[in-house]
């Protein structure tokens, strides 16, 4: 390929085929600060109510996402979210978190955070690869529940600029379900594999995806141009003009992003 000083070639796992040229949107979720001790004026009942309200809000959001997926991708992909709702309503998990509030006097957020982490550790030790992958789903659901409990706004990818390539550490099924397909031309993640739910959904949406690109977040800049090949698992950051032209000739469906 053509060398250019500022151009970088990186490789990952081709998770959903197709070639795209777009502008990078860095989708980085902020770290959640979990209070270690509860407010001295708060009662156990108040903390249990916070937990319950966070759960109800999360369930409503997941039902809405499920409907959206059913419209876009059909019932079989929407069923993924039935699994998410079941995880959210797992009686063992809920009683474990409630015990931490009642028995250990923890604030709801801390009890939920610790309970989810312990549960994920347990699932990720299992021999069954399918069940191990559910640990990632549980982390996703746990984050949603925690944000709803703490009143933190949940950002989604439903309203993007044209020719956007989303670059993130990992894309959850709920993030993938809400992608603005009119303007998103592909996504790249630092972790993940071909069997992750987000990769399966990307193939359903015929959206190019390259996953498991180690170090991508420290290499890429917001708004820079990227060429991505979702089959070969190859990408070029800040590509040379000549390479852009070559791709545009080879793949006639491609439009070069405007305002370069």
C-alpha positions as CSV (number, residue, x, y, z in Angstrom):
1,X,0.0,0.0,0.0
2,X,1.0,3.7,-0.3
3,X,3.1,5.0,2.5
4,X,2.4,8.4,3.9
5,X,4.0,9.9,7.0
6,X,0.8,10.4,9.0
7,X,-1.1,7.4,7.6
8,X,-1.5,4.4,10.0
9,X,-2.5,0.9,9.0
10,X,-4.1,-1.2,11.8
11,X,-5.6,-4.7,11.8
12,X,-8.2,-6.5,13.8
13,X,-10.9,-9.1,13.2
14,X,-13.2,-8.7,10.3
15,X,-16.6,-9.1,11.9
16,X,-19.0,-7.9,9.3
17,X,-18.0,-7.5,5.6
18,X,-18.1,-4.4,3.5
19,X,-15.7,-1.5,2.8
20,X,-16.4,2.0,4.2
21,X,-14.8,5.4,4.2
22,X,-15.9,7.8,7.0
23,X,-15.1,10.2,9.7
24,X,-14.3,9.0,13.2
25,X,-16.7,9.5,16.1
26,X,-15.1,8.5,19.4
27,X,-17.8,6.9,21.5
28,X,-16.3,6.8,25.0
29,X,-18.6,6.3,28.0
30,X,-17.5,8.1,31.1
31,X,-16.5,6.3,34.3
32,X,-19.3,5.9,36.8
33,X,-18.5,7.2,40.2
34,X,-20.1,4.9,42.8
35,X,-20.6,6.3,46.3
36,X,-19.0,4.1,48.9
37,X,-21.3,5.0,51.8
38,X,-24.9,6.0,52.0
39,X,-26.2,9.5,52.8
40,X,-26.7,9.5,56.6
41,X,-30.3,10.7,56.2
42,X,-31.1,7.9,53.8
43,X,-33.0,4.8,55.1
44,X,-32.7,1.2,53.9
45,X,-36.2,1.5,52.5
46,X,-35.1,4.6,50.5
47,X,-32.1,2.7,49.1
48,X,-34.3,-0.3,48.2
49,X,-36.7,2.0,46.4
50,X,-33.8,3.5,44.4
51,X,-32.8,0.0,43.3
52,X,-36.3,-0.8,42.3
53,X,-36.8,2.5,40.4
54,X,-33.5,2.0,38.5
55,X,-34.6,-1.5,37.5
56,X,-38.0,-0.4,36.3
57,X,-36.5,2.4,34.2
58,X,-33.9,0.0,32.7
59,X,-36.6,-2.6,31.9
60,X,-38.7,0.0,30.1
61,X,-35.7,1.2,28.0
62,X,-34.8,-2.4,27.1
63,X,-38.4,-3.2,26.0
64,X,-38.3,0.0,23.8
65,X,-34.9,-1.1,22.3
66,X,-36.3,-4.6,21.7
67,X,-39.2,-3.2,19.7
68,X,-36.7,-1.1,17.6
69,X,-34.6,-4.2,16.9
70,X,-37.7,-6.2,15.9
71,X,-38.6,-3.5,13.3
72,X,-35.1,-3.3,11.9
73,X,-33.8,-6.9,12.2
74,X,-36.7,-9.2,13.0
75,X,-37.9,-11.2,15.9
76,X,-34.8,-13.6,16.2
77,X,-32.4,-10.7,16.8
78,X,-34.9,-8.9,19.1
79,X,-35.0,-12.0,21.3
80,X,-31.4,-11.1,22.4
81,X,-33.1,-8.5,24.6
82,X,-35.5,-11.0,26.2
83,X,-32.3,-12.5,27.6
84,X,-31.2,-9.1,28.8
85,X,-34.5,-8.5,30.5
86,X,-34.3,-12.0,32.2
87,X,-30.8,-11.1,33.5
88,X,-32.1,-7.8,34.8
89,X,-34.9,-9.6,36.7
90,X,-32.8,-12.5,38.0
91,X,-34.1,-13.2,41.5
92,X,-30.8,-14.5,42.8
93,X,-29.0,-11.3,41.7
94,X,-31.7,-9.0,43.1
95,X,-31.8,-10.8,46.5
96,X,-28.0,-10.7,46.6
97,X,-28.0,-6.9,46.0
98,X,-30.9,-6.3,48.4
99,X,-28.9,-8.3,51.1
100,X,-26.0,-6.0,50.7
101,X,-28.3,-3.0,51.3
102,X,-30.1,-4.5,54.2
103,X,-27.3,-6.5,55.8
104,X,-24.2,-4.5,55.0
105,X,-25.9,-1.1,55.1
106,X,-24.5,-0.3,51.6
107,X,-26.0,2.5,49.4
108,X,-28.0,1.0,46.5
109,X,-25.4,2.0,43.8
110,X,-22.5,0.4,45.7
111,X,-24.6,-2.8,46.4
112,X,-25.6,-3.1,42.8
113,X,-22.1,-2.4,41.5
114,X,-20.5,-5.0,43.7
115,X,-23.3,-7.5,43.2
116,X,-23.0,-7.3,39.3
117,X,-19.2,-7.6,39.5
118,X,-19.4,-10.7,41.7
119,X,-22.1,-12.3,39.4
120,X,-20.0,-11.5,36.3
121,X,-16.9,-13.0,37.9
122,X,-18.9,-16.2,38.7
123,X,-20.3,-16.5,35.1
124,X,-16.9,-15.8,33.4
125,X,-15.4,-18.8,35.3
126,X,-17.9,-21.2,33.7
127,X,-16.8,-23.7,31.0
128,X,-19.6,-22.9,28.6
129,X,-18.5,-20.2,26.1
130,X,-22.1,-19.1,25.5
131,X,-22.6,-18.5,29.2
132,X,-19.2,-16.8,29.6
133,X,-20.3,-14.3,26.9
134,X,-23.4,-13.5,29.0
135,X,-21.0,-11.9,31.5
136,X,-20.5,-9.1,29.0
137,X,-24.3,-8.7,28.6
138,X,-24.7,-8.6,32.3
139,X,-22.0,-5.8,32.5
140,X,-23.9,-3.9,29.9
141,X,-27.2,-4.3,31.7
142,X,-25.6,-3.5,35.1
143,X,-24.2,-0.2,33.7
144,X,-27.6,0.8,32.4
145,X,-29.2,0.0,35.8
146,X,-26.5,1.8,37.7
147,X,-26.8,4.9,35.5
148,X,-30.6,4.9,35.9
149,X,-30.2,4.5,39.6
150,X,-27.8,7.4,39.9
151,X,-29.7,9.6,37.4
152,X,-26.9,9.7,34.8
153,X,-27.9,10.4,31.3
154,X,-27.5,7.4,28.9
155,X,-26.1,8.5,25.6
156,X,-26.9,6.5,22.5
157,X,-25.9,6.5,18.8
158,X,-29.3,7.3,17.3
159,X,-28.4,10.7,15.9
160,X,-25.1,10.9,14.0
161,X,-23.4,13.1,11.4
162,X,-23.3,11.7,7.8
163,X,-20.5,9.2,7.0
164,X,-19.7,8.4,10.6
165,X,-17.5,5.5,11.6
166,X,-18.0,4.8,15.3
167,X,-14.8,3.9,17.2
168,X,-15.2,2.6,20.8
169,X,-13.8,0.2,23.3
170,X,-16.7,-2.2,22.9
171,X,-20.1,-1.8,21.4
172,X,-22.9,-3.4,23.4
173,X,-26.0,-4.9,21.7
174,X,-28.1,-2.0,22.9
175,X,-25.6,0.5,21.4
176,X,-25.7,-1.4,18.1
177,X,-29.5,-1.6,18.1
178,X,-29.8,2.2,18.3
179,X,-27.2,3.0,15.6
180,X,-28.3,5.7,13.2
181,X,-28.1,3.5,10.1
182,X,-28.8,6.5,7.7
183,X,-25.5,8.1,8.8
184,X,-23.3,5.4,10.3
185,X,-21.1,3.6,7.7
186,X,-19.3,1.2,10.1
187,X,-17.9,0.6,13.5
188,X,-14.5,-0.4,15.0
189,X,-13.9,-1.7,18.5
190,X,-10.8,-2.3,20.6
191,X,-12.1,-5.6,21.9
192,X,-14.5,-8.3,20.9
193,X,-14.8,-11.2,18.4
194,X,-17.0,-12.5,15.6
195,X,-19.4,-14.2,17.9
196,X,-20.3,-11.2,20.0
197,X,-23.9,-10.1,19.8
198,X,-22.9,-6.7,18.4
199,X,-20.9,-8.4,15.6
200,X,-23.9,-10.7,14.8
201,X,-26.2,-7.7,14.7
202,X,-23.8,-5.8,12.4
203,X,-23.9,-8.7,9.9
204,X,-27.7,-8.5,10.1
205,X,-27.6,-4.8,9.4
206,X,-25.0,-5.3,6.6
207,X,-22.9,-2.7,8.4
208,X,-19.1,-3.1,8.1
209,X,-17.4,-3.9,11.4
210,X,-13.8,-4.5,12.5
211,X,-13.4,-5.6,16.1
212,X,-10.5,-6.5,18.4
213,X,-8.3,-3.6,17.1
214,X,-5.8,-3.4,20.0
215,X,-4.7,0.2,20.8
216,X,-7.2,1.9,18.4
217,X,-8.4,4.4,21.0
218,X,-4.9,5.7,21.6
219,X,-4.1,6.0,17.9
220,X,-7.3,7.5,16.4
221,X,-8.4,11.1,16.5
222,X,-12.0,12.5,16.6
223,X,-13.1,13.5,13.1
224,X,-10.2,12.0,11.1
225,X,-10.8,10.0,8.0
226,X,-10.7,6.2,8.2
227,X,-10.9,3.5,5.5
228,X,-12.2,0.2,6.9
229,X,-12.5,-3.2,5.4
230,X,-14.9,-5.3,7.5
231,X,-13.9,-8.6,5.8
232,X,-10.1,-8.3,5.9
233,X,-10.2,-6.6,9.3
234,X,-8.0,-3.9,8.0
235,X,-8.1,-0.1,8.4
236,X,-6.2,3.0,7.4
237,X,-6.3,6.1,9.6
238,X,-5.7,9.4,7.9
239,X,-5.2,7.7,4.5
240,X,-3.2,9.2,1.7
241,X,-5.2,11.0,-1.0
242,X,-4.0,8.4,-3.5
243,X,-5.2,5.5,-1.4
244,X,-8.6,7.2,-1.0
245,X,-8.9,7.6,-4.8
246,X,-7.8,3.9,-5.3
247,X,-10.6,2.7,-2.9
248,X,-13.1,5.0,-4.5
249,X,-12.3,3.5,-8.0
250,X,-12.2,-0.1,-6.7
251,X,-15.5,0.2,-4.7
252,X,-17.8,2.4,-6.8
253,X,-20.5,2.5,-4.0
254,X,-18.2,4.5,-1.8
255,X,-18.6,8.3,-1.4
256,X,-15.8,10.2,0.1
257,X,-16.8,12.1,3.3
258,X,-17.5,15.8,2.7
259,X,-15.6,18.6,4.6
260,X,-12.4,16.7,4.6
